[in-house]
Amino acid sequence: MASAAAAGTPPGPAAPRGRRGVTGTRRTVAALFLLPALVLLGALVVYPIGYSVVRSFYDSSGDGFAGVDNYRTLFTDDGIRTALRNNVVWVVFAPTVSTALGLVFAVLTERVRWGTAFKLVVFMPMAISMLAAGIIFRLVYDQDPDKGVANAVWVGVHDTFAQSSAFPKAHPGRSSPLRPDGGGFITEAPVRAGRPVALPLVGVAPDRLPDGVREAVAARPEPGKVTGTAWQDFTRGKGVGKLGVPDPSEVGYAGMRIEAVKDGEVVAAAKAAGDGTFTLPAAADGARLRLPESNFREPYDGVGWLGPALVTPAIIGAYVWMWAGFAMVLIAAGLAGVPRELLEAARVDGATEWQVFRKVTVPLLAPVLAVVVVTLMINVLKVFDLVFIIAPGSSQDDANVLALELYRKGFAEGRPGVASAISVFLLLLVIPVMLFNMRRLRREVRR
């Protein structure tokens, strides 16, 4: 003050007593703004976690202290052990495949004009809820090829190379000369050239008959050859038609394979025409006619995607369909920040595109890839909706995961103590991954 007076400068007004500093005021205002969020955080996160920890040490009634019995159940119960094993499969494969596809999509779409439209299509499943995605893929994986898209494609490809039989339910009717022979049928007596053979069959629904069938006709005798007819010996209407004789309303078995067998060897073979008639050469004289098993093989109905063996990979496929777009968007954002000079320098030095991708692009994207993988790992540890909806009741035990087992133990079986122990165990699994992700994010911010 003395120096100020000496310089001729008037002293400023004294600060009023009792007034807080600016820093203290800001902290108070910040605390007031944060208070509602802190209350919600405590009510919706902290309290449930604390209650679950306490509840995990009590029995199903909640009155008796069970100690660590509920935690011991985690490693002795078959259902929980299956769920834990499936969770390991989920954590290993689902984030890895999603990130790999996201990386491939992000790199490839960077060079095409319609890359933005492609990214939009790939990211679109993220707008669908897990419930809706589960319903979609429950239909996609349906066993019936007429309903399930996956089996429709699979059966179409299979039938392109191995045509299914058109007569899976066919069998000899009354007064038939055929008898069972393995999976097919064979005539009881040898056939002779010049004598037409009748091979009547029944059991094929009219809507299941192959294309090209025509009205069945009786075969005409041909010198030196064995002729005959294979047809549907059934006429609608009681008392209509004659057994063992082709009637006007009956149709031939177009494409039926007929083999002439002598001493266990096939000496001649033919396929029936649209009217069911067939002709065999003179070598068939004295042989017995066999309708091989291939005529009656059940049609291929695809793969049991939701069976015990494939249900977990099938559900992981649905998850990848949803989350590959999420990985692609994050990786594309990281790729936009990669210095192009490094990529061009590698190309100038003679590196191929694969070498540039493997030795330059991927290492530069390593921080982003790590964040994506860790985020998806946390997400798959909590997966519930897809497994609950897609897996049918017959294979839900095989597709079980910890989150689903928590629900089943807590609500279906009435064992809240064990369910609380599972929830605490899940929390312990997630915390290290979250801490790793937070440390990496802080490290990136410091850079």
Buried (B, 14 or more C-beta within 10 A) or exposed (E): EEEEEEEEEEEEEEEEEEEEEEEEEEEEEEEEEEEEEEEEEEEEEEEEEEEBBEBBBBBBEEEEEBEEBBBEBBEEBEBBBBBBEBBEBBBEBBBBBBBBBBBBBBBEBEEEEEBEEBBEEBBEBEEBEBEEBBBBBBEBBBBEBEEBBBBBEBBEEBEEEEEBBBBBEBBBBEEBBBEEBEEBBBBEEBBEBEEBBBBBBBBBEEEEBBEEBEBBBBBEEEEEBBBBBBBBBBBEEEEEBEBEBBBEBBBBBBBBBBBBBBEEEEBBBBEBBBBBBBBBBEBBBBBBBBBBEBBBBEBBBBBBBBBEEBBBEBBBBBBBBBBBBBBBBBBBEBBEEBEEEEBEEBBEEEBEEEBBBEEBBEEBBEBBBBBBBBBBBBBBBBBBBBBBBBBBEEBBBBBBBBBBBBBBBBEEBEBBBBBBBBBBBBBEBBEEBBEBBEEBEEEEEEE
